[in-house]
Structure formats: C-alpha cells, structure tokens
Amino acid sequence: MAKFLIRAVFAALGLWVASAIVPGVRVDDTGTLILAAVLLGLVNAFVRPVVTILTLPITILTLGLFLLVVNAGMIGLVALMLGGFHVNGLLAGILAAIVTGIASWIGGMVIRDDRK
C-alpha cells in the first residue's frame, strides 16, 4: 500500500509538470491533481492491461510506439471521469503521457527494492 501511495505521489508530480509545460493539459486545483493521480493508478492497474492486450497487433506493428497512444488514452479516460482535469486532444495526451511516464520511471527508481 505504501508503494502505491508513493507511486501516486510521483504520478501527481508528473501530472503537475505536464499541466505546467504541456499546452492543452489543465488541472483546476490540488485536490483534483491528487485524485487524478490515484485514479490514473487505478486505471493503469485495471483498464490498461486489457487495452494493451486488445491492441497488441498494432503495438507489435509499430514496434511499441502505439503504447504512447494507449497511455494517452488512459490519461484521457481519467480526464473524462474527473471534472477538474482537462486534456484537449491526442497530442496533449501523448505529451502528458511522456511527462508522466518519466516522472513515474524516476519514482520507480527511487522506491526500487534491491532485495530479491
């Protein structure tokens, strides 16, 4: 549970940075930002695997680049479910997915467990 919360914090930081530097991505307030990060974690845990399997042929055909569109779709889905979080268009979603992915990658490195 603690790792999920730390990952949600890094996702919130990624969404915050994305809303600051990506035109077309806007978060109304801090509460919405935190809720969007938690909701993005839940969507990535439950919806994204199904969508990834369904789009596997096009993902293989594009050598994995279609996963950016899948990630943008997950951010767009969160924006549809949450009123104070806005993503205007596919390009804004893709750029937000890149920024959020980098932040999540950094977070994963920070909480990495070296014990095996």
C-alpha positions in Angstrom: 0.0 0.0 0.0 2.9 2.4 0.8 4.4 1.8 -2.6 1.1 2.6 -4.3 0.9 5.9 -2.4 4.5 6.8 -3.3 3.8 5.9 -7.0 0.6 8.1 -6.8 2.7 11.0 -5.5 5.1 10.7 -8.4 2.2 10.4 -10.8 0.8 13.6 -9.3 4.1 15.3 -9.7 4.2 14.1 -13.3 0.6 15.4 -14.0 1.5 18.7 -12.3 4.6 19.1 -14.5 2.5 18.1 -17.6 -0.1 20.7 -16.7 2.6 23.3 -16.4 4.5 22.6 -19.6 2.1 20.8 -22.0 -0.4 23.1 -23.7 -3.9 21.6 -23.6 -3.5 19.9 -20.2 -5.0 21.7 -17.2 -5.7 20.8 -13.6 -8.0 23.1 -11.6 -6.8 22.5 -8.1 -4.5 20.4 -5.9 -7.3 18.1 -4.7 -8.2 17.3 -8.3 -4.5 16.6 -9.0 -4.2 14.1 -6.2 -7.5 12.4 -7.2 -6.3 12.3 -10.8 -3.1 10.6 -9.8 -4.9 8.0 -7.7 -7.5 7.4 -10.4 -4.7 7.1 -13.0 -3.1 4.4 -10.9 -6.3 2.5 -10.7 -7.0 2.9 -14.5 -3.5 1.7 -15.2 -3.9 -1.3 -12.9 -7.3 -2.5 -14.3 -8.1 -1.0 -17.7 -4.7 -0.6 -19.3 -3.8 -4.3 -19.3 -7.0 -5.2 -21.2 -6.5 -2.4 -23.7 -2.8 -3.4 -24.2 -3.8 -7.0 -24.9 -6.5 -5.9 -27.3 -4.2 -3.6 -29.2 -1.2 -6.0 -29.2 -1.1 -6.5 -33.0 -0.9 -2.8 -33.7 1.6 -2.4 -30.9 3.8 -5.0 -32.5 3.4 -3.5 -35.9 4.5 -0.1 -34.6 7.3 -1.6 -32.6 5.8 -0.5 -29.3 5.1 3.2 -30.2 1.4 2.6 -30.0 1.7 2.2 -26.3 2.1 6.0 -26.2 -1.4 6.3 -27.6 -2.6 3.7 -25.1 -1.1 5.8 -22.2 -2.6 8.9 -23.7 -5.9 7.2 -23.8 -5.6 6.3 -20.1 -4.9 9.9 -19.2 -7.8 10.9 -21.4 -10.1 8.4 -19.7 -9.1 9.9 -16.3 -9.9 13.4 -17.7 -13.3 12.2 -18.8 -14.1 10.7 -15.4 -12.8 13.7 -13.4 -14.3 17.1 -13.9 -11.3 19.4 -12.9 -8.8 17.6 -15.1 -8.8 18.6 -18.7 -6.8 17.1 -21.7 -7.5 18.8 -25.0 -6.6 16.4 -27.9 -4.5 13.4 -28.6 -1.2 15.3 -28.9 -1.6 16.8 -25.5 -2.4 13.4 -24.1 0.7 11.9 -25.7 2.9 14.6 -24.3 1.3 14.3 -20.9 1.8 10.5 -21.0 5.5 11.1 -21.8 6.0 13.5 -18.9 4.0 11.4 -16.5 5.9 8.3 -17.6 9.2 9.9 -17.0 8.1 11.0 -13.5 6.8 7.5 -12.8 10.1 6.0 -14.0 12.0 8.3 -11.7 9.7 7.3 -8.8 10.2 3.6 -9.6 13.9 4.1 -9.4 13.5 5.8 -6.0 11.4 3.1 -4.4 13.1 0.2 -6.1 13.6 -2.7 -3.8 17.1 -4.2 -4.2 16.3 -7.2 -2.1 15.4 -10.3 -4.1 
